[in-house]
Amino acid sequence: MTTATARTAVVIGAGLGGLAAALRLRLAGWEVTVCEHGPTPGGKMNRLEQDGYRFDTGPSLVTMPWIFADLFAAAGENIADHLTMVPVRPLADYAWPDGTRLRFSANVPELMEGLRAIDPHDADNFFPFMELGAKLFELSAGTFLRTAPSEPPDLAALRSLRFFPIRGAWGNYHKTVARYFRSPHLQQLFDRYPTYVGSSPYQCPATLLLIPYLEFAFGGWYVHGGLYAIVEALVKLLEARGVEIRLNATVEHIERSNGRVSGVTLADGSALPAQVVVMNGDASHAGPMLRDAKRVESPPRERSMSGFVMLLGLGRKLPDIHHHTVYFSKDYRTEFRQMFDDRRFPADPTVYVNVPSRSDPSCAPEHGETLFVMANAPADAEPWDDAQTQRAKQAVLARLSASGFPISESEIETEFLWTPRRMAERYRMPGGAIYGTHSHGWKKAFLRPPNKDKQVRGLYFVGGSTHPGGGTPIVLRSAEITTRLIAKHE
């Protein structure tokens, strides 16, 4: 393979992080080609349409919308000219098996009334709990979420370090939640947030308490037309600036010469020379792609959770349900033990139901609703054959029915079932792990695969499996960190 002489970069994967990195590289003057394994850009943030129903296949809301606006602003664009972001209100409804319910509202008096109905003592502790999350966010925003751990701290990072140490922030996540809330209902509610990064609240550090703070302080946002509209807008920006996006273009190997990358080889045998390669796939795939036997994929017990997803076109309206509802299992600790210790789909799963057609009627026919139904699942632990898939489906439907939201299979007009196995194959994610490795313990939470490869010059990583982690705004931060490293070292 000939080595590129121009400032050329290849981005492997057209997921959100890859598209953002490609845009920032192009703005910095690089010639960029994006190679996407699948038939459409977007990675896990994708779309399916059938029978008048439109589904987002991945993320269902965004937080910290200003991070998205920053990316468009970097390209000289106003995000409002491309996307319409609307706040989701209420943020979510929560339902427990004993009939207890809570509307997690952005309206503080309404929220406090709901918390007091569950436990007055716990309601008094809500704002001290959020204050802890706010301090963790201020610390992280200037350090962990902004720069690579290998880079020396700058003035902004040093300023953020004034929030360090933070009392109560360095222990176990669940134990810290339990110090603020004695109600098992509220413990379960706030224990849910580590699942946003594919982890168990019983095994991850308390610093992840910044996640519930982020959602409460800045809200959850839906994009009119579905979150895939973000991908479509980024693709338009890239194409207008001359970035080539190749679909159905599987990169088989990352080539190197004299200790640095020289380009990539595709499955069809074609070669693309490049001075820089940015991998927007699971970081543990680097070994096979480099033909480096010393680099191995993350073992199953280190992987983040996957998910069992049902995309349902329901042939009736749901006037009494809001955009987001969570139906909790009876025993959260048992649910996580079955996923992380027993490595099996839980017998009684907590089920998340997203009904975007309640906020955006264009997602469904006039007579129906579009449902995104998800339960957490272990990565690469079960065969996920037809029998296993049907068992998981029935467990999900049983939890919904027991929680007062029965769905008759005769009402389902359209159905797509996504298992960890299907995710692994479609998105080239080991075991279907959505966030790469889990965040159990300090090392896994804060020392994720680096954005800049330590052994091969010119090789960089972006996305949820690398620093600083998963979630749509955090992935955009990853792209910003990675491209800043490229500017510094290339």
N, C-alpha and C positions, 0 to 999 in steps of 0.2 A: 504494500500500500504506500502510495506517495504521501509525504507529509504536506499538510496545507501550508501555503505561504501567506495567505491573507488571514485576517482576524476572523476565523470561522469557528462556530460552535455548533454542536449537535446536542439537542435536548432529547433524551430518551423518555417518552411518555408525555401525552398531552393532557394530563390531569391538571387540576387548578394550579398546583405549584409549578409544573412544567411550563404552562402557558404564561404565568406571571414572570417566571425567570426568563423565558424567551423574550417577552416584551421589554423587560429591563435591560437585557443584553443588547437588543436591537437599538434601544434608545441610547446606549453607550457606544454604538458604532459597530457592533459585531454583525457579521453575516450569520444568520441563524436558520437551521433546519430542525424541525420538530418531527420525530418519528414516533408514531402511535401504533401500538400493537393491534388495537381494535378498529372497528369500522367507523367510529365516531370519536371526536375529541371529547375531553371531559373526565376521563377516568371514571372513578366512582361517582362523580357528579354528572350523571347522565340522565337520559329521558327515554321513556317508552310510551307509545301511543297505540290504542286499539279501541275500536267500537265507540269512539267519541270520548274516551277517558285518557287523560294525560297524566303520566306519573313521573316524578323525580325519583331516580333510583337510589340516590345516596343521601347527602345532607338535606335536612328538611327545614332548617332555619339558619340564619347567620346572626352572630353577635359582633359587637365592635364595628359597626358599619363604616366608621371613619377610615379603617384600614383599607377597605375596598376603595373608598373615595381617594385615598392617598395614591393608590396604584394608577387610577385613571388620571389623577392630577399630574403624576410623573410623566404621563404621555401627552400632557397639555389638553386633557379632556375633562369636562364636567360630567361626573357620573350620572347626574340627573338627566342628561341628554341621552343616556343609553339604558338606564335601569330605573324602575320605580320600586323603591323599598318601602314597605309599609310595616308598622309595628304590629306584632301579634298581641292582642289583648282579649282576654287575660293571657298571661304567659303560658299557663297550663292549668288544667284541672287534675286533681289527684284523687284516686278512689282506692280504698282499702277493703279487704274481704269482709270486715265486720260492718260495712255500710258507712263508715266515716268518710267524709269528703272534704276537700279543701280547694278553693279557687285561689290560685297563686296570682294575685292581681297586682298590676302596677299601681293601682289605687291603694295608697298606704292605709287609710282608715278601713277599707274593705278587707285588706289582707290581715290587718291586726285583729279585726273582729273574728275572722276565720281562725287565726292562731289561738286566740283566747278561748274560743269554743272548744278547741282540742285540749289546751292546757294553759291557764293564765300565767303560770310560772315560766313556761317556755316562751310565751309571747314577750315577756319582759326581757328575755335573753336574746331575742332575735337581732336587735340592733348592735349589741356588743359582739355577737357572732359575725355580723356583716362588717363591723369595724375591723375585726381581725382579717377578714378577707380583703378589705380595702388596703390595709397595710401590706399584705402579701402582694397584691396587685401592683402597688406603687414600687415595691422593691423589684418585682419581676419585670415591670414595664421598661425600666431603665437598664436592666442587666440581662437576665436570662432570655427575655422575649425580644431583645434588641440586638444582641451581639453573640458571636460564637464564643463558647467557653475558652477556646485556645487564644483568643485575642486579649491583649492587655486592656484593662478598664480605661475608658476615657473620662472626661469631666462629667458627662451626664451620668455615667455608671457610678462614679464616685458619689455624686449627689444622691443617687437612689440608695446607696448603701447606708444612708442615715437611718433607714428603716430597719437596719439589721443590728442586733438580733431582735426578733419579735417574740415576745413571751407567748407560749402556747402554740407555736407554729411548727415545731420541729419533731413532734411525736407522731403517733399513729393517727390516721385520718378518722377512723370510726371512734376511737377513744376520745379524740378531741371533740367530735360532734356530741358524744354522750355527756361531755362535761357541760355543754350548753343546754341540751335538750333531754329531758327525762322521758318524754312521751315516746313510746316505741314507734308511733306513727311518724312523728317529726324526725326521729332518728333515721327511719327508713327513707323519708323524703330527701334529707340532705346527704344520706349515704349514696344516693343515686348518682350524684354528680361525677364521681370518678369513672363511671361507665362512659362518660363523654370522651375519655381517652382510653377506653377498653380495659379498665382495671377494676380491681376489687377494693371497696372501701376498707376492708379488714386487713389489707396488706400494703396499702400505699401510704406515703407520708402526708402529714397534715397540710403541707404547703399547697396541695391541690384545693384547699378551701377557697382559693381565689376564684374558682370556677363558679360556685353559686353566687359570689359577689358580682362577678361580671354579668351574669344573667339578670340579677335583680337591678343592678345600677344602670345598665345600658340597654337592657331589654333584648327580646328576640325579634328578628325581622324576617319577613317573607318578601320574596321578589315577585312582583306581578308577572304572571306567565310561567312561574316555576323557577326554581333556582338554576335550572339549566340555562336560563336567560343570561346568567353571568358568563357562562362558557361562550355562548353565542356572541356576546358583546366583546369578549377578549379576542375571539377568533377574528372578528371584523377589524379590530385594532391591529392585530398582527398582520393580517393579509394586506391592509392598507399601507403598511410599512415594509412590505416586501419579505415577510417571513414565510417560508414554505412549510406547510403542515402536510406530512405524508401519512395517510391512513392505511391500515392493513399493512403496515411496514414494521415488521418485528425485527428488532435488533438482536442478533444472536451473540455477537462478540464485540467487546471494546478492545480495540487494537492499541498497542503501545510500542514504543521504540526508545531505547536509551533512557528508560525510567519515566517516560511521560507518555500520555495518550497521543495517538496519531490519527484516530478516527474510529469508525465503527463499521462492522460488516453486518448486512441484513440477511434475513433468512433466504432471500432469493439470490444471494451471492454477490449483490452489488455492494460497493464500498463508498463510504462518505468520509473523506479526510477532514480532520478538525484539529485545532489547537486545544480546544476545550470540549469536554464532554460533561454534560450535566444529567445525572440520572434521577428521574422523577418516578422511580419505581421503588419497591422495597429494597432498602439498602443491602440486605443480606443476599440479594441476587448478584451483587458485584463479583463474588467469587467465580461462579460459573461463567459469567460474561467475560471475565478476565482470564479464564482458564487457569485459575489459581486454586489448587486443591486445598491450600492452607486456610482459605476463607470459606466458612461453612454457613449455611442458613441457620437462623436462630432455631434452637430446639423447640418442640411444641410447648413445653412448660414455661418458656420465656415469652411466648407470643401473647399479644393482646387478644381480647375477645374478638370473635367474629359476630355474625348475626344471622338469624333466620327471619327473612323478610317476606311478607305477603303483600303484593300489590293487587288491590281488589277494586273492581268497578262494581259498586253496590247499587242495585236497581231500586233504591228508594231514598227519600230525603231524610236527613238527620237534623231536624231543626233545634234539638235540645243539646247537641254536642258542639263543643268548641274546636278550634283548630288543633290543639294538642291536649291529649288526655293520657295519663299513666295509670294503669290498673296494676296495683302491687300484688305480689304473691303473699302467701300467708307467712312464710319464713324466709327472710332475706339471707340470713347466714347459711341456711341449708342450700339455697339457690346458688350462692357463690361457691360453696364447697363442692357441689356437684359439677360446676363448670370448671373450676381451677384444680381441684384435687382429684375428683372422680373422672374428669375429662368427658362429661356427657351432657347432653341437653337436659336442662332441669325438668323435673316432673311437674312442677308448678311454676311456670315462668312469669316474671313481671312483663307486662305487655304495654308497649307504647303505641298509641294510635294517633296518626297525623291525618287530618281531614282538610287538605288545602282548599278543597272546593267550598268550604265554609267561608273562606276569605276571598277566594278567586273562583267564581262560578264558571269561568271559561275552562276549568280543568275537567269538567264532567258534563254529560248531557243534562238537559233541564230536569229530568225525572230522577237523577241519581247523584251519587257522591263518589269522589275519588278517595280511597283509603290507602295509606302507607302504614302497615302493621308490622311491628318489629319486636322480637324477643332476643335477648343476648344469647350467644351460643359459644362454646369453646372452639378454638381454631384447630383444625386438622385432628379431630379426636374421634370422629365417627364416620362410617362409610357414606352417609347421606345418599343412600339408594332410595328407591321409591317408597319402600316400607318405612324407613327412618323419616323421610320427608313427611309422609302422611301422619306418623305418630306426633311429630312436632306440630303439624298443623292442627291436629285435634287437641293437643295440649293448650295451644294458644286460644283456640275457640272455646275450650272449656273454661279457661280463666276469664275470658270476656263474658261468657254467659253467667258464670258465678258472680261476676261483678256488676251485673245488671245491664250488660250491653250484648245481648245475644245476636249473633249473625247466623241466619239460616243459609245453608249452602245453596238453596234454591234461589236466593236473592242475588247471588254473585253472578254478574253478567260477564265479567272479564277477570282473569286471574293470572298472575305471574308469581311463581315461588322461587325465591333466591336462597340458596343454601350456602354454607361456608365453602363447600366443594365447588359450586358454580362460581362464587366470587373468586376463588383461587385460580380457576381456569380462565375466567374472563379478564381479570385484572392482574394476573401474574403475581398474586399475593400468597406467600407461603401459608398454607393451611386456611387461607381466607382471612388471616389476621388483618383487621381494618387499620390498625395503628402501628403495625410493626411489632415491636416488643411492648410488654406491659410496663407500668410505672410502679412496680412493687419494689420498695426499698429505694434508698437514696441514689444508688448507682444507676438503676434503671430509669428513675425519674429525671435525673439531671445529667447523666452522661450517656445520652443517646448517640447513635452513630453520627460522627461529625459531618459538617457541611463540606469540608475540604478533606479529601483523602490523604491519609498520612504516608502512604507508600508510593502512590502513582501521581506524579505531577500532572496538572491539568484535568484531573478527575474530581468532580464535585457532585454533591447530593442535595436534593430538595424534596420537600413533601413531608407527610405525616410520620414517616418512619425514621426521619432524621431530626436533628435539632431545629427548633425547640419542641416539636411534637405535632399532634393532630388537632383537628378542628379547622374550619375554613379560614378564619382570620389568622390563626397561628401558621398555617401553611403559607399564606401570603407573606408573613414575617420571615418564614424560612427562605422564600425566594429573594427577599430583600437582603437578608444576611448573606446568602450564597453569592449573589451578584456583587455585593460589596467586597467579599473575599476575592472574587475573580478580578475585580478592578485593582485590588491591592497587590495580588500575587502574579498576575499575568500581564 
